Amino acid sequence: MHLERYLQRLSEIQEELGEIGTQLQTSAEQSDTPGQNLPEVRIAGFSAYHLAQEGVALLNLVAVTLSVVRTTATQDGDQDQLQKLDTVNHYLDELEPILKRILTDMAPYRSLDPVSA
């Protein structure tokens, strides 16, 4: 199963989103006009939106994978595996609302064309 790779990529996405958040905050602080649509803000917002989309897709892949692994672990009575799966589920439960909020907040930047966004 690809669970390890999915979780690694989710971790990378979190890190990248943190960096983008810092960029957005710095751009907002340097802007003389609040709400000014600076190119670097549009690019950062675009990146954040699409990374969050990727994260949500990975969450769905992980959920399906966990379901299959959980069924096998339950049948085998593998309590250690079930405990690990519970830890992963907890991580996903914390991450999902964050990614969905980023999607909502960055929706105006889903396109690099400010007219079509």
C-alpha positions in Angstrom: 0.0 0.0 0.0 1.1 3.6 -0.5 0.0 4.8 2.9 3.5 5.9 3.9 4.0 7.9 0.7 0.6 9.6 1.1 1.3 10.5 4.7 4.8 11.8 3.7 3.3 14.0 1.0 0.6 15.3 3.4 3.4 16.3 5.8 5.2 18.1 2.9 2.0 19.9 2.0 1.6 21.1 5.6 5.2 22.4 5.5 4.7 24.2 2.1 1.5 25.7 3.3 3.2 27.1 6.4 5.9 28.7 4.2 3.2 30.2 1.9 1.3 31.5 4.9 4.5 33.4 6.0 4.8 34.8 2.5 1.2 36.0 2.5 1.6 37.6 5.9 4.8 39.4 4.8 3.2 40.6 1.6 0.2 41.9 3.5 2.4 43.7 6.0 4.4 45.3 3.3 1.5 46.5 1.2 0.5 50.1 1.6 -3.0 49.4 0.4 -4.9 46.7 2.3 -6.5 44.2 0.0 -4.2 45.2 -2.9 -3.9 42.4 -5.3 -0.1 42.1 -5.6 1.2 39.5 -8.0 3.1 37.7 -5.2 -0.1 37.5 -3.2 -2.0 36.0 -6.1 0.7 33.5 -6.8 1.0 32.5 -3.1 -2.8 32.2 -2.8 -2.9 30.1 -6.0 -0.3 27.8 -4.7 -2.0 27.5 -1.3 -5.3 26.7 -2.9 -3.9 24.0 -5.2 -1.8 22.5 -2.4 -4.9 22.3 -0.2 -6.7 20.6 -3.1 -4.0 18.0 -3.3 -4.1 17.6 0.4 -7.8 16.9 0.4 -7.4 14.3 -2.4 -4.6 12.6 -0.4 -6.9 12.6 2.7 -9.4 10.7 0.6 -6.8 8.2 -0.6 -5.5 7.7 2.9 -9.1 7.1 4.2 -9.7 4.4 1.7 -6.3 2.8 2.4 -6.9 3.0 6.2 -10.2 1.2 5.7 -8.6 -1.7 3.9 -5.7 -1.9 6.4 -8.1 -1.7 9.4 -10.2 -4.5 8.1 -7.1 -6.7 7.8 -5.7 -5.7 11.2 -9.1 -6.3 12.8 -9.3 -9.8 11.2 -5.8 -10.6 12.4 -6.3 -9.2 15.8 -3.3 -6.9 15.4 -3.7 -4.4 18.2 -0.5 -2.6 17.5 -1.5 -2.0 13.9 -5.0 -0.8 15.1 -3.4 1.6 17.5 -1.2 3.0 14.7 -4.2 3.4 12.5 -6.0 5.3 15.3 -3.1 7.7 15.5 -3.2 8.3 11.8 -7.0 8.8 12.0 -6.4 11.4 14.7 -3.9 13.2 12.5 -6.3 13.2 9.6 -9.2 14.5 11.7 -7.0 17.5 12.7 -5.7 18.2 9.2 -9.0 18.0 7.3 -10.6 21.1 8.6 -7.4 23.1 8.1 -7.2 22.1 4.5 -10.9 22.8 3.9 -10.5 26.2 5.5 -7.5 27.0 3.2 -9.6 26.0 0.2 -12.4 28.4 1.3 -10.0 31.2 2.2 -7.9 30.9 -0.9 -10.8 30.3 -3.4 -10.4 33.9 -4.8 -6.9 32.8 -5.9 -7.8 29.5 -7.5 -6.9 31.0 -10.9 -3.9 33.2 -11.7 -6.3 35.3 -13.8 -7.9 37.8 -11.3 -10.9 38.2 -13.6 -11.9 34.5 -13.7 -11.3 33.9 -10.0 
